[in-house]
């Protein structure tokens, strides 16, 4: 999966916004103002940080050399995924979905109400 495909997949998720809160070149994808993915546009090879259940994060790192502890993130809850690697695009999409779902499942009542206002 290349960086543009990653970006497009994230932006097609319900209520997702794209921001650069850390300055130019670092794109953050948020759902109702909660980050679920980030990437640096100049990273070589292209990679992305994705939130992950801690047990699953460990398993994925053990199974795939292109999945690493989250760069500049809480390494217990975040993975860095090398996008242009041996990883199947379906696995990367599943990891994006998992990250997104983790964030959505932790919404407060108010955030859930805001989320429901967006069309699928």
N, C-alpha and C positions, 0 to 999 in steps of 0.2 A: 504494500500500500504506500503510495507516495503522499507527500504532505498535503497536496490539494485534495486528494481523495479523503484523507483524514479530516480535513477542515470541512468539506462538504457533508460528510457523514455526521459530524458533530452538529453542524448548523441545521440539519434536517430534523433534529430531535426537538420535541415539543418545548417551547418557552426558552430555547437556548439563545444566549447572546454571546457576542465575541467582543472582547475588550483587551486593552493593553495597559493594565494597571501598574505594571512594573517598568513601563517605558516601551519605546519602539523596539520591535523585534521579538517580543515575548507575547504570544497570543494566549489568552485565557478564555476558556469556554465555561459559561456559567448557566445554571438553570435557577431562576428566581434568585439571582445574586449569590449563588453558592457555586464555587468552583468544582468542576468535575474533570477537567482536562486542561492541559497547557502544553505549549510547544514553543520552541525557539525557531524562528524562520531561518536563521543562519547556522543551525546545528548540522554538522556533518559527522556521521550520517544522520538523516532526519530522525528525530525521536520525539516522544510525547510522554508526559506524566499523566498517569491515570490512577484514580483512587481504587483501592481493592481491599476486600476482606482480608485481614491479616493472615489467616491460615491458607487461604487460596493464594495470596501473594507469595508466600514461601514455596508452595507447591509449583507455581508457575516458574519461579526463579530456578528451582531445581530441575525442571523439565526443559527449559529453553535458555540458551546462552544469550539470547537477544532481549531477555526480560531481566532487568536489574533493579536494585533498590532505588527508590525515587530520588532523582537528582535534585538537591536543594529542597527536599520535602521530608516529611516524617516517614522514615523508611519502613515503619511498621504498617502504615496505611496507604502507601503510594508506591507504584512501580514506574520505572522508566522503560518504555518499550521502543526498541529500534524498529522504525516503521519499514524501511527498505532492507529487509532481512529475509531469512528463511521462514519467518512466521507467515502462516496462511492469513489472507485478508479476513476470512471468517472469524478466526481467533481474535484478531485485533478488533473487529466490530463487536464481538461478544464482550471483550474487555471494556470497550467504550460503553456498551449497554450496561454492564455491571457497575461501572463507575457512576454513570448517570442514575441508575436505579438506587444505589446506595445513598446518594445525595437526596433524591426525591423521597425515599423512605424515612429520612430523618427530619423532614420538614415539620415545622410547628403548624398549629392549626391555621394560623393566619397565612403562612406560606402555602399550605395546601389549598386554601381558598383562592389565593392568587393564581396558583398553578391551574386550577380547574377552569379559570376564565380563558385560558388559551385553547385554541382549537388543536386537535391532534394532527 
